[in-house]
Amino acid sequence: MSVPEPTERLIERLVARAEPVRRLPSPTVRAGLWLLALAALFGVALLLFADLGVLARRAEDPRLPVELAATLLTGVTAILAAFQLSLPDRAAAWSLLPLPWLGLWIATSGYSCYRSFLALGYDDGSLAESAHCFRFIIGVSVPLAISLMVLLRRACPLAPIRVAAVGGLGVAAIAAFALQFFHPFDVTFMDLGIHLLAIGIVIGVVCLTERLSPAQVEEA
């Protein structure tokens, strides 16, 4: 039977073989770089495919800029919070950062639905149009979520499900923000319900994927 190696000698051997580890940039810098790259891609898509004339006419209603700002700030603050939460020394309270903007986003969208209902007397949301919105949010969120989770995992978060949930909210909110530039009319109750469903699915899938990742399975 082999004699166990003394702890002190084992530590010395591991230290002698250890290689320098490159420190990650700060969470704010990493989030900013990811958002900057995303803004560049979105700018190109906006110029190539968006109907800016329709958006300009819709933006004459002061409610729309508020809704757009709240949607974008929900995404940006959630992404920043996810990068912060990916570090082991960050407080869980970072997950609350996007909630005020999320509340404002839902409130302004709900008010728009209510105005449309009062003006028309019914919810004129087309199921086909709502399905298009659903596909848009899911389709945009998936590649964004993949790229985001690859970056977040580099920090080896201690609470990966929380990080995934906040990050999922961030990418879904950014996808919903992008959708408004290709949406020809104000949101209806059906649209709002479909948007919230798509966002919930994105968050759920991201969390499930993180839960079933190899690292998490080994820990379980």
C-alpha positions in Angstrom: 0.0 0.0 0.0 1.4 3.3 -1.0 2.0 6.0 1.7 -0.1 9.1 1.2 1.8 12.2 0.2 2.1 14.8 2.9 -0.2 17.7 2.5 2.6 20.3 2.6 4.6 18.4 -0.1 1.4 18.1 -2.3 0.8 21.8 -2.0 4.4 22.6 -2.9 4.2 20.4 -6.0 0.9 21.9 -7.2 2.3 25.4 -6.7 5.4 24.6 -8.6 3.4 23.3 -11.6 0.8 26.1 -11.5 0.7 28.4 -14.5 -0.2 32.1 -14.4 -3.9 32.7 -14.8 -5.0 35.7 -16.9 -7.4 37.8 -14.9 -10.7 38.6 -16.5 -11.6 42.2 -17.2 -14.1 43.8 -14.8 -17.8 42.7 -15.2 -18.7 46.2 -16.4 -16.0 46.2 -19.1 -17.1 42.7 -20.3 -20.7 43.6 -20.3 -20.0 46.8 -22.2 -17.9 45.1 -24.9 -20.7 42.5 -25.4 -23.3 45.2 -25.6 -21.2 47.3 -28.0 -20.7 44.4 -30.4 -24.4 43.7 -30.2 -25.2 47.4 -30.9 -23.0 47.3 -34.0 -24.8 44.2 -35.4 -28.2 45.7 -34.5 -27.3 49.0 -36.2 -26.5 47.1 -39.5 -29.7 45.1 -39.3 -31.7 48.3 -38.6 -30.3 50.1 -41.6 -30.9 47.1 -43.9 -34.3 45.8 -42.9 -36.2 48.2 -40.6 -38.9 50.5 -41.8 -37.8 53.7 -40.0 -40.6 55.7 -41.5 -43.3 53.6 -39.8 -41.3 53.8 -36.5 -41.0 57.6 -36.8 -44.8 57.9 -37.2 -45.4 55.6 -34.2 -42.8 57.6 -32.1 -44.9 60.7 -32.4 -46.8 59.2 -29.5 -44.6 60.1 -26.5 -45.5 56.7 -24.9 -43.4 54.7 -27.4 -40.0 56.3 -26.6 -40.7 55.6 -22.9 -41.6 52.0 -23.7 -38.5 51.6 -25.9 -36.2 53.1 -23.2 -37.7 50.9 -20.5 -37.3 47.8 -22.7 -33.7 48.6 -23.6 -32.8 49.5 -20.0 -34.3 46.2 -18.8 -32.0 44.3 -21.2 -28.9 46.4 -20.5 -29.2 46.3 -16.7 -30.0 42.6 -16.7 -26.9 41.9 -18.8 -24.8 44.0 -16.4 -26.3 42.2 -13.4 -25.5 38.8 -15.0 -21.9 39.7 -15.5 -21.7 40.9 -11.9 -23.4 37.8 -10.5 -21.0 35.6 -12.4 -18.3 36.5 -9.9 -18.4 34.7 -6.5 -18.0 37.8 -4.4 -21.0 39.6 -5.8 -24.2 40.0 -3.7 -27.4 38.3 -5.0 -29.1 41.8 -4.8 -27.6 42.5 -8.2 -30.4 40.4 -9.7 -32.9 43.1 -8.6 -31.2 45.7 -10.8 -33.4 45.3 -13.9 -36.7 44.9 -12.0 -37.7 48.7 -11.9 -37.2 49.0 -15.7 -39.0 45.7 -16.2 -42.0 47.1 -14.3 -42.0 50.3 -16.3 -41.8 48.3 -19.6 -44.8 46.1 -18.7 -46.7 49.2 -17.4 -46.2 51.2 -20.6 -47.0 48.2 -22.8 -50.1 47.5 -20.8 -51.2 51.1 -21.1 -50.7 50.9 -24.9 -52.9 47.8 -25.0 -55.6 49.5 -22.9 -55.6 52.5 -25.2 -56.0 50.3 -28.3 -58.8 48.4 -26.6 -60.6 51.6 -25.7 -60.1 53.0 -29.2 -61.2 49.9 -31.1 -63.6 48.3 -28.7 -61.8 44.9 -29.1 -58.3 43.5 -29.2 -57.4 43.5 -32.9 -54.2 41.6 -32.5 -53.8 39.0 -35.2 -52.7 35.6 -34.1 -50.5 35.3 -37.2 -48.8 38.6 -36.3 -48.4 37.6 -32.7 -46.8 34.3 -33.8 -44.4 36.3 -35.9 -43.4 38.3 -32.8 -43.0 35.1 -30.9 -40.7 33.6 -33.5 -38.7 36.9 -33.7 -38.0 37.0 -29.9 -37.1 33.4 -29.8 -35.0 33.5 -32.9 -33.0 36.6 -31.8 -32.7 35.5 -28.2 -31.1 32.0 -28.9 -27.8 33.2 -30.5 -27.5 36.0 -28.1 -28.0 33.7 -25.1 -25.4 31.2 -26.5 -22.8 33.9 -26.8 -23.7 35.4 -23.4 -23.5 32.1 -21.5 -20.2 31.3 -23.1 -18.8 34.5 -21.7 -20.5 34.2 -18.3 -19.2 30.7 -17.7 -15.6 31.9 -18.0 -16.0 33.3 -14.5 -17.2 30.0 -13.1 -20.3 31.4 -11.2 -21.3 29.8 -7.9 -25.0 30.3 -8.6 -25.2 29.5 -12.3 -29.0 29.2 -12.4 -29.5 32.7 -11.0 -26.9 34.1 -13.5 -28.7 32.2 -16.4 -32.1 33.6 -15.3 -30.9 37.2 -15.2 -29.0 36.8 -18.5 -32.0 35.2 -20.1 -34.1 38.2 -19.1 -31.4 40.4 -20.6 -31.3 38.8 -24.0 -35.1 38.4 -24.2 -35.6 42.1 -23.4 -33.1 43.2 -26.0 -34.8 41.0 -28.6 -38.2 42.6 -27.6 -36.6 46.0 -28.0 -35.3 45.1 -31.5 -38.8 43.8 -32.4 -40.3 47.3 -32.0 -38.3 48.5 -35.0 -40.0 45.9 -37.2 -43.4 46.1 -35.6 -45.9 48.0 -37.7 -48.4 48.8 -35.0 -48.8 49.3 -31.3 -48.8 46.3 -29.0 -52.2 44.7 -28.3 -53.2 42.5 -25.3 -52.5 39.4 -27.5 -49.1 40.7 -28.5 -48.2 41.5 -24.9 -49.2 38.1 -23.8 -47.2 36.4 -26.6 -44.2 38.7 -25.8 -44.2 37.7 -22.1 -44.6 34.0 -23.0 -41.6 34.2 -25.3 -39.6 35.9 -22.7 -40.6 33.3 -20.1 -39.6 30.5 -22.5 -36.2 32.1 -23.2 -35.5 32.4 -19.4 -36.7 28.9 -18.8 -34.7 27.3 -21.6 -31.5 29.2 -20.6 -31.9 28.1 -17.0 -32.6 24.5 -18.0 -29.6 24.4 -20.4 -27.4 25.7 -17.6 -28.8 23.2 -15.1 -28.2 20.3 -17.5 -24.7 21.4 -18.5 -21.9 18.9 -17.9 -20.4 20.9 -15.0 -23.7 21.0 -13.2 -24.4 17.3 -13.8 -21.0 16.5 -12.2 -21.7 18.6 -9.2 -25.2 17.0 -8.7 
